[in-house]
Structure formats: structure tokens, C-alpha cells
Amino acid sequence: MPRVAISVDMMDTGIDVLELVNLVFAKPVYSYTKFWQMIGRGTRLLESTKMKPWCAEKDVFLILDCWDNFEYFKLNPKGKELKAQIPIPVKLFGLRLDKIERAKEIGESAIVSNEIIKLRKQIESLPQNSIVIMEAKNDLQRLDDENFWMLLTSEKLEFLRSVVKPLMRTISGEDFKAMRFEKDVVEISLVGLTDENEKLGTLKEGLVEKISELPLSVNIVAKERDLIMESQTNKFWSTISEDKYDLLIERLSPLMKFIDSRITPLGPAKFDLTDITTKKEFIEFGPQNESVSIAKYREMVEEKVKELTTTNPILQKIQHGKPITEEEATELANELHDENPHITIDLLRRVYNHRKAQFIQFIRHILGIEILESFPETVAKSFDTFIQNHSYLTGRQLQFLDLLKSYILDKGELHKRNLIESPFTMIHPEGIRGVFSPQEINEIIVLTEKLLAA
């Protein structure tokens, strides 16, 4: 005990663990379909014939949502579908096909022949015992014929791209750090066959930076010191060739696994870490008083504003520092409300903790044009400045100001009569009159009025 099943994109569908009674969301889920499929894993009933001593019955299951997924789908009922990640072997195979096509266009037959050899080597690494490869066996037999490789026509390249390339995702047990480096080198060599000089420069800088991270303190890496140092010079890249690209792949790709490597200390490592505890504040909205965390609401609003900035002319004016009219501000507020009815000025004031700010101020804050301090921050700074300007204040006077600050933050309002009432009479029976001079009282009243009018 405990018995734990850990999965990455497998427990959403197709697999049942009937004994599952605790479902933990350990990462954000953006697909609505996948979200409910994962919840469905907990609804699988435990049949009487399959009960275990440690799980004799199952009539409930618990969801531990570590990433606010339920809140996300309250604000985004349809969710969003993420693009599937393309495995490194698939990317590498595709780049080699692109390079062959480009080399054929510019008449570089030597490059075509060289890349064909590497393509065939990658095909040979396919796991023959994989069910996917077994099912594609008839298609792959076509590649055994030497005549297939003699002249790669457009039809053959399309076959390699549509049929063989997807099979590369079955490759496992490889040094993927080495393969990623190889992929980067092939991509640079491909761009080098075009006129995209800016892209070539960017890719080259990234590769040089990666090479510079190789730890020369490791003996096996130090053996390639000369090549490592040379490949970081302009001279090396000004005379770059296919032979040099192959040299980088052959000698440096196996060393990529040493980047960020750490020597494991002898014995177990001991850490004395203090838990960080935070309080999650919620807001309610909608006719059914649904609630989400303030952080999640802010994230939703900021994403929506930044998304609309690419198409909305009013937002674009604000982004470029141009003034807008009250009519435009109202139009923008209505459009945001139409996009998401939960975006209102009242909710914005609550989540950004600023009771007086106008709608446009929130927009400018989200776009990074101006910093909108929260009400507590503004109050704290104002009182700090007042105290600095009155460095002679006594301990009782400082105690009174601290109580006054807390009162303003708690009530959000203050009348002159309040200053001679409880809780201020706890400092002195006459309240503020027994602690400060008439001149100081006037300054404090000006300070509070300015804060509450902001």
C-alpha cells in the first residue's frame, strides 16, 4: 500500500482499473472529451467476482484536482484541443525527406544519395515485433527493392511521407537527446539549401548555444574539445559543408546526454524543506452562483483580452498608447461581455482588488501599458510615505496609524466621526484628538480622503 496507477494520456480511454477509487489530475486538461473520459475511469464498478481484500467494495470515488480543471471548464465549457506532439524520429524522417526534395530541385545528387542512405538506416531501426510494423509489413516490403531507391520520384516520396513516416513513432529505446541534436543539424542543413538566411542564422545560434553547454569536465566530452570549440567559431560555419554536418552528428550527438548531467551523491540525499501554504480565494458569478478561484478568473480574462487584441481596433489603439473615447470604451466593454458574460466591471474590481478603477484601467493593466496597484498596495504605500515624512511620530501615533490603515482596508470607507469612535478610542478615549495635533489631524484626513477617492 498504497497502490498507484500512473499514466500519461492512457487513462482517458481504453484502459479500466476497476479498483480505482482516487483519481488525481496531476496536469491541466484542455480537451473536454478527454476530461470526461478520465472521470469515467472512476465510474467503473467493481464486480463481485473481482473484489480484492484491499478493495472489497466501491460505491464512491474521489477526484483530487491539482490543476483547477473543473474551474477551467466552468469558464471554458468547450475547452480547447491541443495539437499532438510530433515524436523526434518522425520529425527527423520528415526533415530528411524535405532535404531530398530540395536537393533534387537544385541538382545536388550527392546530397540526395547521402540522405537516402540515412533514411534507409532509420527505416531499419523500426521495431519488427511491433504490431503496427507487422500490420504495415506488406507496404514496407516495397522498400526492400533496390530499384525503389534508384530514382525517388514524387510518387515514391509521397509514399515515404504518408505511409512510412508515421511508422517512425514506434521507435523506442533510442538516445533521443542525440536524435534531437541530429534533427537540429539536419534542419540547419536543409535551410542552408534555401535562401532563408535569417532563419539559418537563428537555427545556427541555437545549435551553437547547445554545443557550448557540453561539459568539458567530463572525460568523454573532453576528447572532442577541438571540434566543440571549433564549431562555435564563425570560421567553421563560413565553410560549412555536408561533411561537416555529418561530423557534428557523428561525434557530438552521442555527447548530448551529458548536458545537465549531475553526479549522484553517495547515499540518500536529505532535504529540510518548509511547506509553502497559500490560501485560494474564490469569486462567484452567474445565475447559479458558480465559483472559480480568483487566479483562474484573472487568467481567463487576460487570455481573452490578448486574444482579441489581434483583431479589435479599439484594443489595438490602447496597445499603441492612443486615447479612446467613452463611447469606444463602452463598445469594448460590451464586446468583451458578449465574448464572455462573466467579464464585468464589478468582478474585475473584485479580482484585481481595486474598488475604484475604471474598465479601461484594467485593460491597460492587462496589456502591460500601466501597472494598476491593488487597493491594499496603494494604502500601504501611502501610509509608509506619510510616516517617512513625519519621522518624529511616537509609538502611540504609529499604533493609531496602523489601526487606521487596517480600518480603511477592512471597511473601504471612513467618515470623520469614525476617528473619535471605536476602535480608535482604544488608543485614546478621545480618539484621534487625543493622539494628534489639529494640523496632523487635517493631514491625516486629506490622506484618507485621497485614498478613498482614488
GITA-V451921 format. One record per residue. N is the residue number from 1. RES is the residue in one small letter. SS is DSSP state (alpha for helix, beta for strand, coil for the rest). PSI is psi in degrees with one decimal (999 if undefined). D_CENTER is the distance of its C-alpha to the mean C-alpha in Angstrom with 2 decimals. Layout:
# GITA-V451921
n = {N	N}
res = {RES	RES}
ss = {SS	SS}
psi = {PSI	PSI}
d_center = {D_CENTER	D_CENTER}
This chain:
# GITA-V451921
n = {1	2	3	4	5	6	7	8	9	10	11	12	13	14	15	16	17	18	19	20	21	22	23	24	25	26	27	28	29	30	31	32	33	34	35	36	37	38	39	40	41	42	43	44	45	46	47	48	49	50	51	52	53	54	55	56	57	58	59	60	61	62	63	64	65	66	67	68	69	70	71	72	73	74	75	76	77	78	79	80	81	82	83	84	85	86	87	88	89	90	91	92	93	94	95	96	97	98	99	100	101	102	103	104	105	106	107	108	109	110	111	112	113	114	115	116	117	118	119	120	121	122	123	124	125	126	127	128	129	130	131	132	133	134	135	136	137	138	139	140	141	142	143	144	145	146	147	148	149	150	151	152	153	154	155	156	157	158	159	160	161	162	163	164	165	166	167	168	169	170	171	172	173	174	175	176	177	178	179	180	181	182	183	184	185	186	187	188	189	190	191	192	193	194	195	196	197	198	199	200	201	202	203	204	205	206	207	208	209	210	211	212	213	214	215	216	217	218	219	220	221	222	223	224	225	226	227	228	229	230	231	232	233	234	235	236	237	238	239	240	241	242	243	244	245	246	247	248	249	250	251	252	253	254	255	256	257	258	259	260	261	262	263	264	265	266	267	268	269	270	271	272	273	274	275	276	277	278	279	280	281	282	283	284	285	286	287	288	289	290	291	292	293	294	295	296	297	298	299	300	301	302	303	304	305	306	307	308	309	310	311	312	313	314	315	316	317	318	319	320	321	322	323	324	325	326	327	328	329	330	331	332	333	334	335	336	337	338	339	340	341	342	343	344	345	346	347	348	349	350	351	352	353	354	355	356	357	358	359	360	361	362	363	364	365	366	367	368	369	370	371	372	373	374	375	376	377	378	379	380	381	382	383	384	385	386	387	388	389	390	391	392	393	394	395	396	397	398	399	400	401	402	403	404	405	406	407	408	409	410	411	412	413	414	415	416	417	418	419	420	421	422	423	424	425	426	427	428	429	430	431	432	433	434	435	436	437	438	439	440	441	442	443	444	445	446	447	448	449	450	451	452	453	454}
res = {m	p	r	v	a	i	s	v	d	m	m	d	t	g	i	d	v	l	e	l	v	n	l	v	f	a	k	p	v	y	s	y	t	k	f	w	q	m	i	g	r	g	t	r	l	l	e	s	t	k	m	k	p	w	c	a	e	k	d	v	f	l	i	l	d	c	w	d	n	f	e	y	f	k	l	n	p	k	g	k	e	l	k	a	q	i	p	i	p	v	k	l	f	g	l	r	l	d	k	i	e	r	a	k	e	i	g	e	s	a	i	v	s	n	e	i	i	k	l	r	k	q	i	e	s	l	p	q	n	s	i	v	i	m	e	a	k	n	d	l	q	r	l	d	d	e	n	f	w	m	l	l	t	s	e	k	l	e	f	l	r	s	v	v	k	p	l	m	r	t	i	s	g	e	d	f	k	a	m	r	f	e	k	d	v	v	e	i	s	l	v	g	l	t	d	e	n	e	k	l	g	t	l	k	e	g	l	v	e	k	i	s	e	l	p	l	s	v	n	i	v	a	k	e	r	d	l	i	m	e	s	q	t	n	k	f	w	s	t	i	s	e	d	k	y	d	l	l	i	e	r	l	s	p	l	m	k	f	i	d	s	r	i	t	p	l	g	p	a	k	f	d	l	t	d	i	t	t	k	k	e	f	i	e	f	g	p	q	n	e	s	v	s	i	a	k	y	r	e	m	v	e	e	k	v	k	e	l	t	t	t	n	p	i	l	q	k	i	q	h	g	k	p	i	t	e	e	e	a	t	e	l	a	n	e	l	h	d	e	n	p	h	i	t	i	d	l	l	r	r	v	y	n	h	r	k	a	q	f	i	q	f	i	r	h	i	l	g	i	e	i	l	e	s	f	p	e	t	v	a	k	s	f	d	t	f	i	q	n	h	s	y	l	t	g	r	q	l	q	f	l	d	l	l	k	s	y	i	l	d	k	g	e	l	h	k	r	n	l	i	e	s	p	f	t	m	i	h	p	e	g	i	r	g	v	f	s	p	q	e	i	n	e	i	i	v	l	t	e	k	l	l	a	a}
ss = {coil	coil	coil	coil	coil	coil	coil	coil	coil	coil	coil	coil	coil	coil	coil	coil	coil	coil	coil	coil	coil	beta	beta	beta	beta	coil	coil	coil	coil	coil	beta	alpha	alpha	alpha	alpha	alpha	alpha	alpha	alpha	alpha	alpha	alpha	alpha	coil	coil	coil	coil	alpha	alpha	alpha	coil	beta	coil	coil	beta	coil	coil	coil	coil	coil	coil	beta	beta	beta	beta	coil	coil	coil	alpha	alpha	alpha	alpha	alpha	alpha	alpha	coil	coil	coil	beta	coil	coil	coil	coil	coil	coil	coil	coil	alpha	alpha	alpha	alpha	alpha	alpha	alpha	alpha	alpha	alpha	alpha	alpha	alpha	alpha	alpha	alpha	alpha	alpha	coil	coil	coil	alpha	alpha	alpha	alpha	alpha	alpha	alpha	alpha	alpha	alpha	alpha	alpha	alpha	alpha	alpha	alpha	coil	coil	coil	coil	coil	coil	alpha	alpha	alpha	alpha	alpha	coil	alpha	alpha	alpha	alpha	alpha	alpha	alpha	alpha	coil	alpha	alpha	alpha	alpha	alpha	coil	coil	coil	alpha	alpha	alpha	alpha	alpha	alpha	alpha	alpha	alpha	alpha	alpha	alpha	alpha	alpha	alpha	alpha	alpha	coil	coil	coil	coil	coil	alpha	alpha	alpha	alpha	alpha	alpha	alpha	alpha	alpha	alpha	alpha	alpha	alpha	alpha	alpha	alpha	coil	coil	coil	coil	coil	alpha	alpha	alpha	alpha	alpha	alpha	alpha	alpha	alpha	alpha	alpha	alpha	alpha	alpha	alpha	alpha	coil	coil	coil	coil	coil	coil	alpha	alpha	alpha	alpha	coil	coil	alpha	alpha	alpha	alpha	alpha	alpha	coil	coil	coil	alpha	alpha	alpha	alpha	alpha	coil	coil	coil	alpha	alpha	alpha	alpha	alpha	alpha	alpha	alpha	alpha	alpha	alpha	alpha	alpha	alpha	alpha	alpha	alpha	coil	coil	coil	coil	coil	coil	coil	coil	coil	coil	coil	coil	coil	coil	coil	coil	coil	coil	coil	coil	coil	coil	coil	beta	beta	beta	beta	coil	coil	coil	coil	beta	beta	beta	beta	alpha	alpha	alpha	alpha	alpha	alpha	alpha	alpha	alpha	alpha	alpha	alpha	alpha	alpha	alpha	coil	coil	coil	coil	alpha	alpha	alpha	alpha	alpha	alpha	alpha	coil	coil	coil	coil	coil	coil	alpha	alpha	alpha	alpha	alpha	alpha	alpha	alpha	alpha	alpha	alpha	alpha	alpha	alpha	coil	coil	coil	coil	coil	alpha	alpha	alpha	alpha	alpha	alpha	alpha	coil	coil	coil	coil	coil	coil	coil	alpha	alpha	alpha	alpha	alpha	alpha	alpha	alpha	coil	coil	coil	coil	coil	coil	coil	coil	alpha	alpha	alpha	alpha	alpha	alpha	alpha	alpha	alpha	alpha	alpha	alpha	alpha	alpha	alpha	coil	coil	coil	coil	coil	alpha	alpha	alpha	alpha	alpha	alpha	alpha	alpha	alpha	alpha	alpha	alpha	alpha	alpha	alpha	alpha	alpha	coil	coil	coil	coil	alpha	alpha	alpha	alpha	alpha	coil	coil	coil	alpha	alpha	alpha	coil	coil	coil	coil	alpha	alpha	alpha	alpha	coil	coil	coil	alpha	alpha	alpha	alpha	alpha	alpha	alpha	alpha	alpha	alpha	alpha	alpha	alpha	alpha	alpha	alpha	coil}
psi = {147.3	159.2	122.8	134.3	118.0	133.2	155.4	108.6	34.1	-30.0	6.3	-32.7	150.6	-17.7	130.9	128.3	94.2	-30.3	-0.8	118.6	-10.4	116.6	117.3	121.5	103.1	9.3	160.3	141.5	122.6	-16.6	120.8	-41.9	-47.6	-37.2	-49.4	-26.7	-38.8	-40.6	-34.5	-22.9	-30.3	-19.7	-4.6	121.0	149.1	113.6	148.4	-30.3	-14.2	11.5	143.5	157.9	-33.9	-0.8	75.1	-26.1	165.3	108.0	-5.7	163.2	152.1	135.0	124.7	102.9	94.8	-9.9	22.7	37.8	-38.0	-40.2	-39.6	-44.4	-16.8	-40.2	-25.3	76.3	-31.8	-12.1	-160.5	145.6	125.5	146.9	135.8	140.0	135.8	123.3	150.6	-45.2	-35.5	-44.1	-44.4	-44.7	-43.1	-39.0	-39.1	-38.1	-43.3	-38.1	-38.7	-44.7	-44.0	-41.0	-36.8	-38.5	-36.9	8.4	26.8	78.7	-31.7	-40.3	-40.4	-48.5	-41.5	-42.3	-31.8	-42.1	-42.6	-35.1	-45.1	-36.4	-38.8	-36.8	-37.6	-21.9	-2.7	135.7	110.3	-21.3	1.9	137.6	-38.7	-43.2	-38.8	-40.2	-27.2	11.0	-42.0	-40.7	-39.9	-23.9	-26.7	-27.6	-14.6	-18.8	120.8	-28.7	-26.6	-36.3	-7.2	-40.4	106.8	98.3	172.8	-36.1	-40.7	-40.3	-37.4	-36.5	-45.1	-36.5	-42.9	-29.6	-46.8	-41.9	-47.3	-24.6	-16.9	-17.1	-11.5	-10.7	131.2	170.4	11.4	166.4	93.4	-21.0	-39.4	-41.1	-34.2	-39.6	-43.2	-42.2	-41.9	-40.6	-44.6	-39.0	-40.9	-42.9	-33.3	-47.7	-30.3	-18.2	0.4	-172.7	17.8	73.1	-37.4	-45.1	-39.5	-42.9	-41.2	-47.1	-39.0	-43.2	-41.3	-40.3	-42.7	-40.2	-41.4	-42.6	-37.5	-18.2	-8.2	127.8	106.1	-8.8	-14.9	127.8	-47.1	-28.7	-39.2	-25.8	-24.3	22.8	-45.0	-46.8	-38.7	-45.4	-41.5	-38.6	-5.2	7.8	154.8	-32.2	-40.5	-43.8	-21.2	-19.7	30.3	145.9	172.8	-34.5	-39.3	-37.9	-44.8	-35.8	-42.7	-44.9	-46.4	-41.9	-25.0	-28.9	-37.8	-13.8	-9.4	-25.9	-14.5	-8.9	133.8	13.7	148.4	139.8	125.3	125.5	153.3	135.0	171.2	141.1	139.0	133.2	140.5	87.9	136.9	131.1	138.3	119.8	127.6	153.0	126.7	120.4	142.2	155.3	152.5	147.2	167.7	166.3	-23.8	13.8	45.8	149.9	141.5	162.5	151.7	-39.1	-42.2	-38.7	-45.0	-42.1	-42.1	-45.4	-45.4	-38.0	-43.4	-42.9	-46.0	-31.8	-43.0	-20.6	-27.3	-20.2	-21.7	119.6	-31.1	-44.7	-36.6	-35.4	-43.9	-42.2	-32.8	12.0	15.7	144.2	152.3	156.2	167.7	-35.2	-41.8	-38.1	-42.8	-41.3	-41.9	-42.4	-41.0	-38.7	-41.7	-38.6	-36.4	-38.1	-39.8	109.7	-8.7	-3.6	100.5	159.7	-35.2	-43.7	-38.1	-41.9	-34.1	-46.8	-29.3	2.7	47.5	104.2	-19.0	-12.7	146.6	164.6	-45.8	-30.6	-39.0	-41.2	-45.6	-35.6	-44.2	-37.4	-1.2	16.3	-37.8	155.3	121.8	103.4	146.3	160.4	-45.4	-37.5	-42.8	-43.6	-46.4	-44.0	-40.8	-43.2	-38.0	-43.0	-41.4	-42.9	-38.5	-36.0	-11.0	65.3	-10.3	-0.4	143.1	172.4	-39.8	-39.0	-40.0	-37.2	-40.4	-45.1	-38.0	-40.6	-39.6	-42.1	-46.3	-37.9	-45.6	-42.6	-36.1	-44.7	-31.4	8.5	162.3	131.4	154.6	-38.2	-25.9	-26.3	-11.7	18.9	176.0	140.7	1.0	-23.7	-7.9	-28.1	-42.7	140.2	-28.3	8.6	-138.1	-27.6	-27.5	-2.7	-36.9	158.4	161.6	-40.6	-45.3	-36.1	-42.2	-41.5	-39.8	-39.0	-40.6	-42.8	-48.4	-39.6	-39.2	-41.4	-45.0	-14.5	-13.2	999}
d_center = {33.75	31.05	30.40	26.75	25.38	21.91	20.41	17.45	18.00	21.70	22.52	21.64	24.89	27.95	28.13	29.95	30.24	32.93	33.00	29.39	29.67	26.32	23.14	19.93	16.51	14.48	11.15	10.01	12.44	12.42	15.80	18.70	21.10	19.24	18.68	22.44	23.38	21.67	23.55	26.59	26.60	27.81	30.55	32.41	35.76	37.40	40.71	43.77	44.57	41.23	41.07	40.48	41.96	38.53	37.56	40.83	39.56	36.48	36.64	33.26	29.72	27.03	23.34	21.06	17.85	15.48	12.45	14.51	14.73	18.22	17.32	14.72	17.62	20.05	18.35	17.38	20.32	19.77	16.07	14.59	15.10	12.53	14.22	15.56	14.76	17.99	19.52	20.68	24.37	24.06	22.47	25.22	27.96	26.89	26.88	30.33	31.60	30.40	32.10	35.29	35.40	34.99	37.57	40.00	39.69	40.69	43.26	41.71	43.33	42.82	39.02	39.31	41.44	39.17	36.05	38.05	38.94	35.30	34.40	37.23	36.20	32.73	34.46	36.72	33.81	33.02	33.73	37.10	36.99	33.86	34.80	32.80	34.76	38.00	37.55	37.04	40.02	42.32	39.95	39.34	43.13	43.31	41.55	44.35	46.78	47.14	48.14	44.64	43.36	46.36	45.12	41.59	42.16	39.58	40.30	39.66	36.41	35.25	36.33	34.30	31.23	31.51	33.13	32.49	29.01	27.31	29.35	27.53	24.76	27.45	27.69	26.81	27.95	27.29	25.94	22.64	21.92	25.28	24.66	21.41	23.55	26.27	24.02	23.04	26.75	27.85	25.42	26.93	30.39	29.79	28.70	31.71	33.94	32.84	33.18	29.48	30.07	27.03	24.66	26.85	26.57	22.77	22.67	25.54	23.94	20.90	23.40	25.65	22.93	22.13	25.91	26.32	24.14	26.77	28.57	32.22	33.21	32.94	36.31	35.28	32.91	35.64	37.92	35.93	35.87	37.92	35.68	32.51	34.06	35.66	32.55	31.01	33.97	34.60	37.84	36.15	34.04	36.93	38.91	36.17	37.54	36.82	38.57	36.26	33.17	34.73	35.57	31.99	30.88	33.89	33.88	30.39	28.10	29.60	28.73	24.95	24.75	26.14	23.24	21.60	24.29	25.79	29.31	29.44	31.67	34.81	34.74	32.00	29.67	30.08	27.67	28.57	25.35	25.52	23.46	21.43	22.29	20.74	22.20	20.26	22.05	22.43	23.87	26.05	26.43	28.22	31.71	30.84	29.26	25.89	23.63	19.91	18.39	18.48	14.83	13.95	16.65	15.53	12.02	14.05	16.53	14.38	12.59	16.16	17.76	15.55	16.05	19.78	20.12	20.44	23.51	24.99	27.74	27.94	24.31	24.89	28.00	26.24	23.55	26.51	28.31	31.04	32.80	32.80	35.54	35.59	36.01	32.83	30.94	32.41	31.58	27.90	27.81	29.53	27.21	24.10	26.13	27.06	23.47	22.68	25.75	23.85	23.23	26.41	27.62	28.66	25.27	23.61	26.22	25.61	21.83	22.01	25.19	27.35	30.46	32.03	29.34	29.85	27.50	27.17	26.30	23.17	22.25	22.99	20.91	17.79	18.48	18.87	22.60	23.93	22.97	24.11	25.15	25.34	28.94	29.10	27.89	30.53	33.22	32.55	32.71	35.84	37.64	36.73	38.19	41.26	41.90	41.59	44.11	46.41	46.41	49.75	48.48	49.86	48.10	49.21	47.99	44.52	44.54	45.49	42.69	40.10	41.51	41.50	37.82	36.95	39.27	37.62	34.10	35.44	37.80	36.29	39.90	43.02	46.70	49.35	51.30	48.33	48.86	52.27	51.16	49.32	47.07	48.24	51.79	50.52	50.33	53.77	56.12	56.18	52.40	51.26	54.93	55.75	52.88	52.60	55.17	55.58	53.95	50.89	50.72	50.61	47.76	45.75	46.45	45.28	42.05	41.33	42.33	40.02	37.05	37.83	38.45	35.15}
